[in-house]
Amino acid sequence: MAQNDDNQTPGMSQDNRQSPPPPPTHPPSPPRFTVEEEQTRLYRRFNAQGTQLTVRLLSPAEGQDSNPMSHFLDSVTELFDCAIRDVEDSDMVGITISNEVEVKDRAIRISFRRRDQITGDVIWWI
């Protein structure tokens, strides 16, 4: 009489086991911003290369939260996630948000930090 392994169901070979179902996938969310321009420049004084993105925040898509403040915060969080996605831990990341139409509005600045000092969760103070 054959012995069963602890990991095997009696009467079933290892090849007949069913694999667990894949995790559910969510449909991709619509973009919250578009990249209008991307510039790369060398900062000789710091021996560093910088990338500047000019983006346009988009209005909420159909079915998205229409609360302007939560939409703005979600958009900036997505922008920040995009900014830190493909950088090294020692790279510096910062964001300045300004309004081209109302130039008298003050800019919103997220100061430069090393990538490894950023948790990925942006905390907002309002």
Z-matrix of the N, CA and C atoms (Angstrom, degrees):
N
C 1 1.446
C 2 1.528 1 108.86
N 3 1.334 2 116.76 1 134.15
C 4 1.457 3 121.70 2 -178.34
C 5 1.513 4 110.57 3 -81.88
N 6 1.319 5 114.83 4 145.19
C 7 1.472 6 119.45 5 176.73
C 8 1.517 7 109.31 6 -91.32
N 9 1.327 8 114.93 7 147.96
C 10 1.464 9 120.24 8 176.84
C 11 1.515 10 109.17 9 -94.81
N 12 1.313 11 116.29 10 139.62
C 13 1.461 12 119.91 11 171.68
C 14 1.510 13 108.83 12 -69.85
N 15 1.332 14 116.68 13 156.05
C 16 1.464 15 120.76 14 177.03
C 17 1.523 16 111.18 15 -63.00
N 18 1.320 17 117.43 16 -28.18
C 19 1.461 18 121.59 17 -176.51
C 20 1.526 19 112.68 18 -87.26
N 21 1.338 20 117.84 19 -2.79
C 22 1.450 21 120.39 20 -175.54
C 23 1.519 22 111.18 21 -110.25
N 24 1.311 23 116.02 22 141.78
C 25 1.456 24 121.64 23 174.50
C 26 1.518 25 107.41 24 -77.55
N 27 1.375 26 118.03 25 134.39
C 28 1.466 27 118.70 26 -178.95
C 29 1.528 28 110.86 27 -56.29
N 30 1.334 29 115.99 28 137.08
C 31 1.455 30 120.65 29 176.99
C 32 1.513 31 113.83 30 81.50
N 33 1.337 32 119.31 31 -1.49
C 34 1.472 33 122.08 32 -179.98
C 35 1.516 34 109.53 33 -119.77
N 36 1.290 35 116.18 34 131.28
C 37 1.455 36 118.38 35 175.38
C 38 1.522 37 108.59 36 -80.15
N 39 1.320 38 114.82 37 164.14
C 40 1.459 39 119.55 38 -177.89
C 41 1.527 40 111.23 39 -63.00
N 42 1.322 41 118.18 40 -28.35
C 43 1.462 42 121.73 41 -178.83
C 44 1.520 43 112.57 42 -72.75
N 45 1.340 44 118.12 43 -21.90
C 46 1.460 45 121.00 44 -176.42
C 47 1.524 46 113.22 45 -89.39
N 48 1.323 47 118.10 46 -2.85
C 49 1.463 48 120.00 47 179.90
C 50 1.514 49 110.85 48 -67.61
N 51 1.305 50 114.61 49 145.66
C 52 1.463 51 119.30 50 176.66
C 53 1.518 52 108.94 51 -90.26
N 54 1.316 53 116.31 52 138.42
C 55 1.462 54 119.54 53 176.49
C 56 1.523 55 108.21 54 -79.33
N 57 1.339 56 116.36 55 153.52
C 58 1.467 57 118.36 56 -179.94
C 59 1.523 58 110.22 57 -64.46
N 60 1.318 59 117.00 58 151.79
C 61 1.473 60 118.87 59 -179.92
C 62 1.526 61 110.13 60 -66.02
N 63 1.329 62 116.97 61 148.80
C 64 1.467 63 119.53 62 179.16
C 65 1.527 64 109.69 63 -66.25
N 66 1.346 65 116.78 64 153.20
C 67 1.459 66 118.84 65 178.63
C 68 1.520 67 110.50 66 -64.52
N 69 1.333 68 117.03 67 149.84
C 70 1.470 69 118.98 68 179.98
C 71 1.521 70 110.66 69 -64.63
N 72 1.315 71 114.92 70 142.41
C 73 1.460 72 119.74 71 176.98
C 74 1.513 73 108.84 72 -105.85
N 75 1.310 74 114.11 73 140.20
C 76 1.454 75 120.06 74 178.60
C 77 1.516 76 108.78 75 -98.15
N 78 1.316 77 117.64 76 143.85
C 79 1.464 78 118.45 77 177.96
C 80 1.523 79 109.01 78 -63.40
N 81 1.324 80 117.54 79 145.14
C 82 1.460 81 119.50 80 -179.28
C 83 1.527 82 110.24 81 -61.90
N 84 1.321 83 114.65 82 140.61
C 85 1.463 84 118.36 83 178.52
C 86 1.525 85 108.69 84 -76.73
N 87 1.324 86 116.74 85 149.53
C 88 1.469 87 118.85 86 179.25
C 89 1.526 88 109.64 87 -65.03
N 90 1.324 89 117.27 88 150.13
C 91 1.464 90 119.85 89 -178.57
C 92 1.524 91 111.18 90 -63.18
N 93 1.308 92 115.74 91 147.52
C 94 1.465 93 121.65 92 178.98
C 95 1.526 94 111.95 93 -102.30
N 96 1.345 95 116.61 94 -10.65
C 97 1.463 96 120.19 95 178.15
C 98 1.519 97 109.46 96 -152.63
N 99 1.325 98 115.15 97 160.41
C 100 1.463 99 121.11 98 173.65
C 101 1.519 100 107.96 99 -123.09
N 102 1.320 101 116.65 100 145.56
C 103 1.456 102 121.47 101 177.26
C 104 1.523 103 107.63 102 -86.06
N 105 1.310 104 115.99 103 116.56
C 106 1.468 105 121.60 104 -179.62
C 107 1.534 106 111.26 105 -85.51
N 108 1.348 107 116.13 106 -37.53
C 109 1.456 108 120.28 107 -176.48
C 110 1.525 109 108.84 108 -154.74
N 111 1.326 110 115.50 109 145.85
C 112 1.466 111 121.02 110 176.01
C 113 1.519 112 108.31 111 -132.86
N 114 1.334 113 115.70 112 125.53
C 115 1.460 114 121.09 113 -179.75
C 116 1.520 115 108.68 114 -125.22
N 117 1.325 116 115.80 115 138.18
C 118 1.461 117 121.24 116 174.85
C 119 1.513 118 107.20 117 -118.47
N 120 1.333 119 115.37 118 134.60
C 121 1.453 120 117.98 119 179.08
C 122 1.522 121 110.15 120 -142.79
N 123 1.318 122 115.90 121 156.27
C 124 1.447 123 123.11 122 -179.05
C 125 1.527 124 108.54 123 -97.32
N 126 1.317 125 116.56 124 130.93
C 127 1.458 126 122.85 125 174.85
C 128 1.525 127 106.59 126 -104.41
N 129 1.347 128 116.19 127 95.29
C 130 1.468 129 121.02 128 -174.34
C 131 1.517 130 111.87 129 -62.21
N 132 1.307 131 116.55 130 -38.07
C 133 1.468 132 120.79 131 -178.11
C 134 1.528 133 111.22 132 -57.85
N 135 1.313 134 117.27 133 -34.60
C 136 1.458 135 121.81 134 -177.92
C 137 1.527 136 112.49 135 -106.26
N 138 1.335 137 116.57 136 1.93
C 139 1.462 138 121.10 137 -175.98
C 140 1.525 139 110.30 138 49.46
N 141 1.320 140 114.62 139 51.13
C 142 1.464 141 120.27 140 -175.80
C 143 1.521 142 109.97 141 -139.14
N 144 1.299 143 114.91 142 156.19
C 145 1.457 144 122.04 143 175.91
C 146 1.518 145 107.70 144 -112.12
N 147 1.315 146 116.64 145 136.89
C 148 1.457 147 120.95 146 179.68
C 149 1.514 148 111.45 147 -122.85
N 150 1.310 149 115.65 148 151.08
C 151 1.460 150 121.98 149 177.11
C 152 1.518 151 107.85 150 -122.18
N 153 1.315 152 115.74 151 128.02
C 154 1.456 153 121.47 152 178.86
C 155 1.520 154 108.37 153 -114.48
N 156 1.319 155 115.48 154 125.61
C 157 1.454 156 121.26 155 176.73
C 158 1.519 157 108.93 156 -107.98
N 159 1.302 158 116.62 157 134.36
C 160 1.457 159 121.53 158 169.97
C 161 1.516 160 105.40 159 -106.77
N 162 1.330 161 115.80 160 119.56
C 163 1.469 162 119.97 161 -175.62
C 164 1.520 163 109.77 162 -122.99
N 165 1.301 164 115.03 163 159.62
C 166 1.458 165 122.53 164 174.69
C 167 1.517 166 106.88 165 -119.40
N 168 1.344 167 115.32 166 121.18
C 169 1.452 168 119.63 167 175.98
C 170 1.517 169 108.74 168 -73.51
N 171 1.311 170 116.23 169 136.68
C 172 1.458 171 121.49 170 -177.14
C 173 1.526 172 110.75 171 -96.42
N 174 1.310 173 115.73 172 157.20
C 175 1.462 174 121.82 173 175.01
C 176 1.518 175 108.98 174 -69.78
N 177 1.333 176 117.92 175 158.16
C 178 1.471 177 119.46 176 178.57
C 179 1.528 178 110.87 177 -59.68
N 180 1.332 179 115.08 178 138.47
C 181 1.457 180 120.64 179 176.49
C 182 1.517 181 109.17 180 -77.79
N 183 1.305 182 115.28 181 165.34
C 184 1.465 183 121.29 182 176.90
C 185 1.522 184 109.59 183 -54.80
N 186 1.300 185 117.25 184 128.06
C 187 1.456 186 121.84 185 178.81
C 188 1.518 187 114.28 186 90.86
N 189 1.346 188 118.15 187 -11.10
C 190 1.460 189 120.34 188 176.46
C 191 1.520 190 109.53 189 -83.61
N 192 1.322 191 114.86 190 162.08
C 193 1.458 192 121.32 191 178.13
C 194 1.533 193 109.06 192 -58.59
N 195 1.312 194 117.62 193 128.40
C 196 1.465 195 120.62 194 -177.52
C 197 1.530 196 111.90 195 -93.78
N 198 1.330 197 118.12 196 3.38
C 199 1.464 198 121.10 197 175.41
C 200 1.527 199 107.94 198 -67.94
N 201 1.345 200 118.58 199 117.47
C 202 1.468 201 120.51 200 -174.02
C 203 1.530 202 113.23 201 -60.22
N 204 1.330 203 117.60 202 -39.35
C 205 1.456 204 119.73 203 -177.39
C 206 1.526 205 111.32 204 -68.53
N 207 1.331 206 117.90 205 -45.85
C 208 1.465 207 119.19 206 -179.68
C 209 1.533 208 110.47 207 -67.76
N 210 1.334 209 117.54 208 -34.98
C 211 1.459 210 120.05 209 177.03
C 212 1.530 211 110.37 210 -64.73
N 213 1.325 212 117.51 211 -42.52
C 214 1.465 213 121.34 212 178.58
C 215 1.525 214 110.68 213 -62.75
N 216 1.325 215 117.15 214 -46.69
C 217 1.458 216 120.61 215 -178.96
C 218 1.534 217 111.08 216 -63.66
N 219 1.323 218 117.08 217 -41.64
C 220 1.462 219 120.66 218 177.47
C 221 1.530 220 110.77 219 -64.48
N 222 1.330 221 117.01 220 -38.04
C 223 1.463 222 121.40 221 179.63
C 224 1.521 223 111.02 222 -65.65
N 225 1.331 224 116.95 223 -43.80
C 226 1.460 225 120.90 224 -179.25
C 227 1.532 226 109.92 225 -69.33
N 228 1.314 227 117.59 226 -37.09
C 229 1.462 228 120.65 227 176.71
C 230 1.527 229 110.20 228 -62.18
N 231 1.335 230 117.03 229 -42.88
C 232 1.466 231 121.01 230 177.82
C 233 1.524 232 110.62 231 -64.76
N 234 1.337 233 117.17 232 -39.17
C 235 1.458 234 121.69 233 177.48
C 236 1.526 235 110.00 234 -63.20
N 237 1.313 236 117.03 235 -43.88
C 238 1.457 237 121.59 236 179.30
C 239 1.526 238 110.54 237 -62.90
N 240 1.329 239 116.83 238 -43.29
C 241 1.468 240 120.68 239 176.97
C 242 1.527 241 110.69 240 -59.71
N 243 1.321 242 116.74 241 -38.93
C 244 1.465 243 121.85 242 177.83
C 245 1.529 244 110.05 243 -64.99
N 246 1.327 245 117.46 244 -39.86
C 247 1.461 246 121.71 245 -177.52
C 248 1.526 247 112.06 246 -66.85
N 249 1.325 248 118.21 247 -32.38
C 250 1.465 249 120.07 248 -176.66
C 251 1.528 250 113.42 249 -98.14
N 252 1.303 251 117.22 250 -1.43
C 253 1.473 252 121.24 251 -173.31
C 254 1.521 253 113.05 252 -60.03
N 255 1.305 254 119.43 253 -50.43
C 256 1.468 255 122.35 254 -170.96
C 257 1.523 256 113.04 255 -114.98
N 258 1.327 257 117.82 256 38.56
C 259 1.455 258 120.07 257 -179.97
C 260 1.531 259 109.62 258 -116.54
N 261 1.312 260 114.78 259 155.69
C 262 1.466 261 121.35 260 177.93
C 263 1.526 262 109.78 261 -75.23
N 264 1.332 263 116.12 262 158.65
C 265 1.463 264 120.64 263 -179.08
C 266 1.522 265 112.76 264 -60.15
N 267 1.328 266 118.33 265 -29.05
C 268 1.465 267 121.17 266 -178.28
C 269 1.531 268 113.09 267 -87.83
N 270 1.332 269 118.42 268 -5.92
C 271 1.465 270 122.06 269 179.47
C 272 1.525 271 110.84 270 -72.07
N 273 1.314 272 115.32 271 149.80
C 274 1.457 273 121.77 272 178.67
C 275 1.528 274 109.05 273 -95.17
N 276 1.335 275 116.07 274 137.82
C 277 1.458 276 121.67 275 -178.94
C 278 1.522 277 108.56 276 -131.04
N 279 1.312 278 116.86 277 133.82
C 280 1.455 279 122.29 278 175.51
C 281 1.512 280 109.02 279 -152.85
N 282 1.325 281 115.62 280 160.37
C 283 1.467 282 120.22 281 -178.48
C 284 1.525 283 109.09 282 -136.13
N 285 1.323 284 114.92 283 138.10
C 286 1.466 285 121.65 284 170.76
C 287 1.517 286 106.70 285 -123.00
N 288 1.325 287 115.54 286 128.15
C 289 1.467 288 120.73 287 179.37
C 290 1.521 289 106.97 288 -113.86
N 291 1.320 290 115.03 289 123.44
C 292 1.464 291 119.36 290 178.66
C 293 1.515 292 108.92 291 -136.82
N 294 1.308 293 114.82 292 159.97
C 295 1.448 294 121.96 293 -178.06
C 296 1.521 295 108.05 294 -104.62
N 297 1.332 296 117.47 295 117.20
C 298 1.463 297 120.59 296 -179.32
C 299 1.518 298 112.43 297 -71.11
N 300 1.321 299 117.45 298 -27.49
C 301 1.460 300 120.85 299 -177.63
C 302 1.523 301 110.55 300 -78.07
N 303 1.316 302 116.26 301 -49.84
C 304 1.466 303 121.74 302 179.64
C 305 1.518 304 108.48 303 -101.58
N 306 1.348 305 116.46 304 79.76
C 307 1.462 306 120.40 305 -174.51
C 308 1.529 307 112.43 306 -66.53
N 309 1.325 308 118.43 307 -16.23
C 310 1.463 309 120.76 308 178.04
C 311 1.526 310 111.59 309 -76.84
N 312 1.347 311 116.97 310 -17.22
C 313 1.461 312 119.81 311 176.12
C 314 1.519 313 109.45 312 -64.46
N 315 1.308 314 116.63 313 142.84
C 316 1.461 315 120.71 314 178.97
C 317 1.521 316 109.65 315 -77.08
N 318 1.311 317 115.59 316 145.61
C 319 1.462 318 121.37 317 179.30
C 320 1.530 319 110.38 318 -75.21
N 321 1.305 320 115.70 319 150.74
C 322 1.462 321 122.68 320 173.27
C 323 1.523 322 106.03 321 -100.02
N 324 1.323 323 117.32 322 126.56
C 325 1.457 324 120.75 323 -177.04
C 326 1.522 325 110.87 324 -121.38
N 327 1.300 326 115.08 325 133.22
C 328 1.457 327 122.13 326 169.34
C 329 1.517 328 103.87 327 -109.48
N 330 1.330 329 116.23 328 110.57
C 331 1.460 330 120.96 329 -170.61
C 332 1.528 331 112.18 330 -63.00
N 333 1.332 332 114.40 331 157.21
C 334 1.454 333 120.60 332 -179.02
C 335 1.522 334 110.48 333 -64.59
N 336 1.318 335 113.99 334 136.89
C 337 1.461 336 123.14 335 175.48
C 338 1.521 337 107.17 336 -141.17
N 339 1.326 338 115.09 337 152.30
C 340 1.463 339 117.86 338 172.49
C 341 1.511 340 108.70 339 -67.98
N 342 1.321 341 116.48 340 146.87
C 343 1.460 342 122.02 341 -177.48
C 344 1.525 343 111.87 342 -56.46
N 345 1.333 344 117.31 343 -38.09
C 346 1.458 345 119.58 344 -178.30
C 347 1.532 346 112.69 345 -73.27
N 348 1.333 347 117.83 346 -7.12
C 349 1.463 348 121.60 347 176.90
C 350 1.526 349 111.80 348 -97.33
N 351 1.320 350 116.30 349 0.44
C 352 1.458 351 121.32 350 -178.87
C 353 1.519 352 108.06 351 -102.59
N 354 1.311 353 116.69 352 128.83
C 355 1.456 354 120.17 353 -176.51
C 356 1.514 355 112.64 354 -81.58
N 357 1.312 356 118.30 355 -16.61
C 358 1.455 357 120.65 356 -174.43
C 359 1.519 358 111.08 357 98.00
N 360 1.322 359 116.73 358 -19.43
C 361 1.459 360 121.10 359 176.00
C 362 1.517 361 107.72 360 -101.26
N 363 1.298 362 116.34 361 119.57
C 364 1.451 363 120.79 362 178.76
C 365 1.521 364 107.44 363 -89.50
N 366 1.310 365 116.20 364 128.11
C 367 1.454 366 121.20 365 178.86
C 368 1.522 367 107.54 366 -100.37
N 369 1.303 368 115.43 367 129.82
C 370 1.457 369 120.14 368 -175.99
C 371 1.527 370 110.48 369 -109.90
N 372 1.313 371 114.46 370 133.64
C 373 1.460 372 120.47 371 173.74
C 374 1.514 373 107.25 372 -110.42
N 375 1.307 374 115.63 373 125.64
C 376 1.457 375 119.65 374 -179.30
C 377 1.501 376 108.30 375 -122.90
